[in-house]
């Protein structure tokens, strides 16, 4: 007797902002731009791609393409989608790296 396999869509599991936050944090930790774009696409599908398209002013087809595994969304698209799904990108220092020192910092202090 053959077992029946079903397609799994991670968007179905993203039913709360907390789940989305964990999902996106995991994607951003990889540092892989394509994986992050795909993760944003999964979240956009979970929230409703039509609603995201309407809020961003971008075409659904463009969003599906940009936020796919092979997509390469612009920073403007990424920021618009992040805002539409209720999240923001913030800059924080990488835990394993010290802050870079500027060469001209001594001149300014004098």
N, C-alpha and C positions, 0 to 999 in steps of 0.2 A: 504494500500500500504506500503510495507516494505521499509525502508530506506537502501540503500546500504552503507556499511562501507568499507573504504579503509585503508590499512596499511600505517602508517606514518613512514618514515625513516628519522631521523634527519640529516643523511648525505646529503640528498638532499638540506637542507637549508644552509649548510656550503659552501657557494660559494665564500667567501673572507677570507683573513687572519684575518681581524678584527672580523668576525663572529666566526672563529675558536678560536681566542684569548679569546673572551668572553665565549664561550662554555667551553674551557679548564679551565679558571679561576674559573668558577662556579663549575666545577667538583672537582678541587683541594681544593676549599673552604670547601667542605663537609668533607674532611679528610677520606673518605671511599675508601679504596684501590680498592675494587671491582668496585665501581662506576667510579673511575678514569680510571681503566683498560678498562672498557666498553666505556667510553668517548673517550679514545685514539683509540679504535677500530672503533668507528664511524668516527673519523677524518681520520683514515687511509683508510677507505672505501671511504670517500669523496675525498681524494687525489688520490686514486687508489691503492688497496691492492697489485696488481702485481708490481707496481712501488716501493712501500714501501718495499716489499719483496726483490726486486732486490737491492735496495740501502742499506738495512740492512744486506743482506746476509742470511736472515732467510727464511724458507719455508713459503709459504702462509698459509698452513694448521696450522703450528705452531703459526703464527700470529693470525689467526682467533680464535684458541683455547685460547691463552694467553690473547688476548684482548676481551674476552667475559665477560658476566656478572659473570660467575663462574671462570674466568681466574685468574691466579696469576703470572703475568710476572715477570721475574727476573729484577733486577735493570739494568743490561746490555741491556736487551731487551727494557725496557722502555726508556733508554737513546738513544738507536739506533733509535727507532721509533720517539722520539721527534726530533732528529736531522734530520731524513728523511722528517718529515713534516714541517721542518723549524722553530722549536721552541726549547727552551732550558729550563731546570729546573734550577732554581736559588734558593739559600738559602736566605731567608730573615726572620727577626725576626717576630714572631707572634705579632700583634698589641696589643693584650690584655695581654701579658706577658713580664715582665722585663727580661733583659738578665741575665742568671745564673751567679753567682759569683763563681769563682774557689777558693778553699780553699788555694791553694798554690800561689795565686797571690801576697799575702803579702811577702812571702819569696823571690820571684823573684824580687820584687821592692826594697828590702833591699840591 
